Amino acid sequence: MTSIIRIIAALILIIGTGLVHGSWTNRWRPSPALAAQAARLDSIPMVIGDWTAQPYELPPRELAAAGAVNSLTRRYTNASRGISLNVMLLCGLPGDISTHSPEACYPGVGYTLGDITVRPVAYGSPERRAEFRTAVATRGGTNPLTLRIFWGWNASEGWLAPQDPRWTFGSEPALCKLYVVRETSGVTVDPRDDACNDFLTLFLPAIDRSVFSDPQ
């Protein structure tokens, strides 16, 4: 339970750092497309394959700081494998949702972020291809923590991991950002073999069907 609280607290702190970035993106009003996407987040299933979710709430202040119109925050557990991970899905205007990425936010709250790589994830039938950025974040001290993080963005045309998401998605009416975070107990593996990767192959089709009205 302690590690669960620490991971959730880390996610909240990371979002909270976005408060200092101002509200320049508010010059755009939420579009109908954004409102429709945001309303669909809660329809994502609580049970996905062998993974069962427990929801937790993002404080309203942090939700506003992230520029999110709506959010989904859950902890999915695979009891048979003894693995849990945290999911945070944010939906909002692209100028807000494209900022506050782990490169800036995790070091800002005391973590050291390792090398960032772009990880392709194949999923669905017929098979689709997604791209996510991934890295390991570590924090020392009296309560050390090691996290494997996957993150990426979707503007209704697939999951991408661009170097500059603000530029890539700047003209879109709505944008979703997904974090999948797992506490590794200090043991890290190749992202191809990480449980986050396995989870994404099941979770992404559920998001597509629920949020982006994917026909598959």
MARROMI-263456 format. One line per field, with one value per residue (C-alpha): x, y, z; chain. Coordinates in nm, 4 decimals. Layout:
<recs>
east = X:...
north = Y:...
up = Z:...
chaine = A:...
</recs>
This chain:
<recs>
east = 0.0000:0.2881:0.4319:0.0861:0.0552:0.4067:0.3445:0.0130:0.1736:0.4507:0.1986:0.0099:0.3316:0.4398:0.1104:0.1235:0.4489:0.2504:0.0944:0.3905:0.3492:0.0561:-0.2538:-0.1479:-0.3420:-0.6729:-0.7096:-0.8717:-1.2115:-1.2905:-1.4297:-1.7217:-1.4646:-1.2871:-1.6085:-1.7079:-1.3712:-1.3593:-1.7070:-1.6025:-1.3106:-1.5228:-1.6462:-1.3030:-1.3496:-1.2389:-1.1480:-0.9173:-0.8014:-0.6471:-0.6120:-0.8629:-0.8709:-0.9130:-0.9923:-0.8423:-0.9237:-0.6956:-0.7416:-0.9314:-0.6414:-0.3983:-0.6523:-0.6849:-0.3059:-0.2672:-0.5166:-0.7275:-1.0992:-1.1335:-0.9033:-0.8951:-0.6722:-0.6659:-0.4420:-0.4656:-0.3567:-0.2860:-0.3352:-0.2062:0.1258:0.1415:0.1928:0.0263:0.0684:-0.0833:-0.2647:-0.3322:-0.5184:-0.5702:-0.7886:-0.7778:-0.6609:-0.3362:-0.1504:-0.2045:-0.1858:0.1300:0.3313:0.4519:0.6204:0.8429:1.1624:1.0861:0.8470:1.0157:1.3525:1.1511:1.0202:1.3461:1.3784:1.6669:1.5337:1.7303:1.7741:1.4520:1.3730:1.0779:0.9083:0.6765:0.3747:0.1788:-0.1794:-0.5307:-0.6748:-0.6141:-0.2790:-0.2087:0.1150:0.1574:0.4637:0.5411:0.8341:0.9739:1.2327:1.3221:1.2918:1.4782:1.4747:1.7162:1.7027:1.5239:1.2334:1.3977:1.1729:1.2326:0.9615:0.9244:0.7235:0.5552:0.3903:0.2401:-0.0249:-0.3267:-0.5234:-0.7659:-0.5248:-0.3114:-0.0647:0.2518:0.5650:0.7019:1.0030:0.7993:0.4336:0.3314:0.4397:0.3017:-0.0449:-0.0797:-0.3593:-0.5679:-0.9054:-0.8408:-0.5555:-0.5189:-0.2016:-0.1464:0.0947:0.1511:0.3774:0.5066:0.7126:0.9945:1.1256:1.4636:1.4786:1.4498:1.4158:1.4202:1.0996:1.0102:0.9804:0.8247:0.4727:0.3742:0.4310:0.2123:-0.0605:-0.0592:-0.1321:-0.4619:-0.5398:-0.4931:-0.7750:-1.0051:-0.9177:-0.9657:-1.3103:-1.4235:-1.2689:-1.1856:-1.4750:-1.2411:-1.4507:-1.2355
north = 0.0000:0.2381:0.2052:0.2712:0.5954:0.7017:0.6458:0.8308:1.1147:1.1330:1.1639:1.4380:1.6295:1.6039:1.7463:2.0135:2.1497:2.2611:2.5436:2.7698:2.7470:2.9859:2.9768:3.1015:2.8188:2.9485:3.1626:2.8554:2.7483:2.3796:2.2329:1.9896:1.7221:1.7826:1.7716:1.4445:1.2798:1.3942:1.2561:0.9091:0.8503:0.6870:0.4264:0.2591:-0.0826:-0.1452:-0.5037:-0.5586:-0.9151:-1.0279:-0.6683:-0.5211:-0.1517:0.0500:0.4166:0.7080:1.0745:1.3468:1.6555:1.9321:2.1745:1.9350:1.8570:2.2290:2.2713:2.0032:2.1816:1.8654:1.8846:1.5320:1.2581:0.8868:0.7780:0.4108:0.1424:-0.1814:-0.5064:-0.8451:-1.0730:-1.3845:-1.2137:-1.0081:-0.6862:-0.3467:-0.0278:0.3177:0.4706:0.8384:0.9507:1.3257:1.4947:1.8658:2.1371:2.0507:2.3554:2.2333:1.8565:1.8660:2.0274:1.9027:1.5878:1.3699:1.5238:1.8431:1.7323:1.4298:1.6027:1.8931:1.6722:1.4986:1.2124:1.1308:1.0377:0.7800:0.7590:0.8142:0.5818:0.5549:0.2191:0.0828:-0.1101:-0.3359:-0.4003:-0.4876:-0.6874:-0.5886:-0.4918:-0.1253:0.0441:0.2910:0.4778:0.5681:0.7340:0.5360:0.5860:0.4837:0.7446:0.6940:0.8751:0.8115:0.9130:0.7451:0.6354:0.5326:0.4637:0.3335:0.3783:0.2577:0.5173:0.4969:0.8104:0.9249:1.1435:1.0823:1.3400:1.0763:0.9513:0.7100:0.7122:0.9077:1.0057:1.3135:1.5075:1.8281:1.7429:2.1086:2.1662:1.8325:1.8713:2.2490:2.2721:1.9821:2.0475:1.7974:1.5881:1.2952:1.2081:0.8670:0.7738:0.4126:0.3911:0.0851:0.0670:-0.1777:-0.2555:-0.1443:-0.4053:-0.2746:-0.4780:-0.4001:-0.2096:-0.4825:-0.7227:-0.4829:-0.5459:-0.1952:-0.3019:-0.6108:-0.4028:-0.1487:-0.4172:-0.4809:-0.1293:0.0603:-0.1209:-0.0411:0.3286:0.3305:0.1766:0.3882:0.7272:0.7453:0.5377:0.2951:0.0403:-0.2635
up = 0.0000:0.0772:-0.2742:-0.4233:-0.2296:-0.3297:-0.7011:-0.6924:-0.4973:-0.7573:-1.0407:-0.8571:-0.7841:-1.1468:-1.2690:-1.0004:-1.1407:-1.4445:-1.2432:-1.3136:-1.6904:-1.7086:-1.9204:-2.2616:-2.4252:-2.2913:-2.5983:-2.7569:-2.6320:-2.5870:-2.9081:-2.9452:-3.0315:-2.7026:-2.5021:-2.6704:-2.6057:-2.2438:-2.1776:-2.2980:-2.0614:-1.7933:-2.0419:-2.0526:-1.8863:-1.5291:-1.6225:-1.9201:-1.9718:-1.6426:-1.5200:-1.2726:-1.1830:-0.8684:-0.9407:-0.7532:-0.7924:-0.9172:-0.6971:-0.8837:-0.8411:-1.0125:-1.2846:-1.3574:-1.3472:-1.6133:-1.8370:-1.8471:-1.9194:-1.7831:-1.6575:-1.5898:-1.3002:-1.2073:-1.0646:-1.2621:-1.0961:-1.2497:-0.9485:-1.1228:-1.1985:-0.8794:-1.0777:-1.0447:-1.2435:-1.2511:-1.5466:-1.5982:-1.9108:-1.9577:-2.2188:-2.2988:-2.5340:-2.7142:-2.5879:-2.2329:-2.2750:-2.4885:-2.2054:-1.8663:-1.9998:-1.7765:-1.9179:-1.7265:-1.4537:-1.2973:-1.2346:-1.0952:-0.8122:-0.7252:-0.9740:-1.2048:-1.5459:-1.7421:-2.1170:-2.3092:-2.5974:-2.8347:-2.8042:-3.0769:-2.9477:-3.1838:-3.0779:-3.1912:-3.4770:-3.7475:-3.6029:-3.5391:-3.4402:-3.1564:-3.0355:-2.6755:-2.5093:-2.2176:-1.9451:-1.5914:-1.3164:-0.9896:-0.6588:-0.3729:-0.0088:0.2809:0.0563:-0.2731:-0.5685:-0.9207:-1.1832:-1.5407:-1.7345:-2.0742:-2.2172:-2.5455:-2.7095:-2.9324:-3.1315:-3.2671:-3.5325:-3.3319:-3.0435:-3.1169:-2.9260:-3.1045:-2.9867:-2.9802:-2.9138:-2.8859:-3.2458:-3.3720:-3.2185:-3.2010:-3.4591:-3.3249:-3.1548:-2.8745:-2.7393:-2.4988:-2.3089:-2.1509:-1.8725:-1.7655:-1.4591:-1.2741:-0.9561:-1.0342:-0.6825:-0.8093:-1.0863:-1.4412:-1.7587:-2.1265:-2.2133:-2.4615:-2.1673:-1.9181:-1.7872:-1.9017:-2.2601:-2.2138:-2.0512:-2.3349:-2.5943:-2.4108:-2.2927:-2.6198:-2.8057:-2.5119:-2.5330:-2.9099:-2.8805:-2.5873:-2.6575:-3.0263:-3.1588:-3.3305:-3.5231:-3.4453
chaine = A:A:A:A:A:A:A:A:A:A:A:A:A:A:A:A:A:A:A:A:A:A:A:A:A:A:A:A:A:A:A:A:A:A:A:A:A:A:A:A:A:A:A:A:A:A:A:A:A:A:A:A:A:A:A:A:A:A:A:A:A:A:A:A:A:A:A:A:A:A:A:A:A:A:A:A:A:A:A:A:A:A:A:A:A:A:A:A:A:A:A:A:A:A:A:A:A:A:A:A:A:A:A:A:A:A:A:A:A:A:A:A:A:A:A:A:A:A:A:A:A:A:A:A:A:A:A:A:A:A:A:A:A:A:A:A:A:A:A:A:A:A:A:A:A:A:A:A:A:A:A:A:A:A:A:A:A:A:A:A:A:A:A:A:A:A:A:A:A:A:A:A:A:A:A:A:A:A:A:A:A:A:A:A:A:A:A:A:A:A:A:A:A:A:A:A:A:A:A:A:A:A:A:A:A:A:A:A:A:A:A:A:A:A:A:A
</recs>
